[in-house]
Amino acid sequence: MTDQDANKKLLRIHKRRLQVLKEQKATFGINAPPHIDIEIEDLEAEIEKLQQGGTETFTPEASLPADLPPAPKKLN
């Protein structure tokens, strides 16, 4: 898979995720959790970057502060 193919695939994935988040935001209305707005903004920025030919890939972990506690472990 070339970088261009990978970027196209990422673009499709990000657009799908963005659509789902926008639907969730519409469902929640004014009571939408803030993380939805934040992720929408992040995805819109990443989509714009990919459409302009950017080669950096989006990783949600990269946008988080470094001092967050570790995620809880899943129970069986």
C-alpha positions as CSV (number, residue, x, y, z in Angstrom):
1,M,0.0,0.0,0.0
2,T,1.5,3.3,-1.0
3,D,1.4,6.5,1.1
4,Q,-1.3,7.9,-1.2
5,D,-3.4,4.8,-0.8
6,A,-3.0,4.9,3.0
7,N,-4.0,8.6,3.0
8,K,-7.1,7.9,1.0
9,K,-8.1,5.1,3.3
10,L,-7.5,7.3,6.4
11,L,-9.5,10.0,4.7
12,R,-12.5,7.6,4.2
13,I,-12.2,6.4,7.8
14,H,-12.0,9.9,9.3
15,K,-15.0,11.1,7.2
16,R,-17.1,8.1,8.4
17,R,-16.2,8.8,12.0
18,L,-16.9,12.5,11.6
19,Q,-20.4,11.7,10.2
20,V,-21.2,9.4,13.2
21,L,-20.0,12.1,15.6
22,K,-22.1,14.8,13.9
23,E,-25.2,12.5,14.2
24,Q,-24.4,11.9,17.9
25,K,-24.1,15.6,18.4
26,A,-27.4,16.2,16.7
27,T,-29.1,13.5,18.8
28,F,-27.8,15.0,22.1
29,G,-28.5,18.5,21.0
30,I,-27.4,21.1,23.6
31,N,-26.6,18.3,26.0
32,A,-23.9,16.8,23.8
33,P,-20.8,15.8,25.8
34,P,-17.8,18.1,25.2
35,H,-15.6,15.2,23.9
36,I,-17.8,15.0,20.9
37,D,-17.1,18.6,19.9
38,I,-13.4,18.1,20.5
39,E,-13.2,15.0,18.4
40,I,-15.2,16.7,15.6
41,E,-12.7,19.6,15.6
42,D,-9.7,17.2,15.6
43,L,-11.2,15.1,12.7
44,E,-12.0,18.1,10.7
45,A,-8.5,19.4,11.0
46,E,-7.0,16.0,10.1
47,I,-9.3,15.7,7.1
48,E,-8.2,19.1,5.9
49,K,-4.6,18.1,6.3
50,L,-5.1,14.9,4.4
51,Q,-6.9,16.6,1.6
52,Q,-4.0,19.1,1.3
53,G,-1.6,16.2,0.9
54,G,-0.3,16.0,4.4
55,T,1.6,12.9,5.3
56,E,1.3,13.1,9.1
57,T,-1.2,10.6,10.5
58,F,-3.7,11.3,13.2
59,T,-3.4,9.5,16.4
60,P,-5.9,10.4,19.2
61,E,-3.3,9.6,21.8
62,A,-1.0,12.3,20.5
63,S,-3.6,15.0,21.3
64,L,-3.9,13.9,24.9
65,P,-2.0,15.5,27.8
66,A,1.0,13.3,28.9
67,D,-0.1,13.5,32.6
68,L,-3.3,11.5,32.3
69,P,-3.7,8.4,34.4
70,P,-3.6,5.1,32.5
71,A,-6.9,3.8,31.1
72,P,-8.7,1.3,33.4
73,K,-8.2,-2.4,32.6
74,K,-11.2,-4.2,31.2
75,L,-12.9,-6.8,33.3
76,N,-13.5,-10.3,32.0
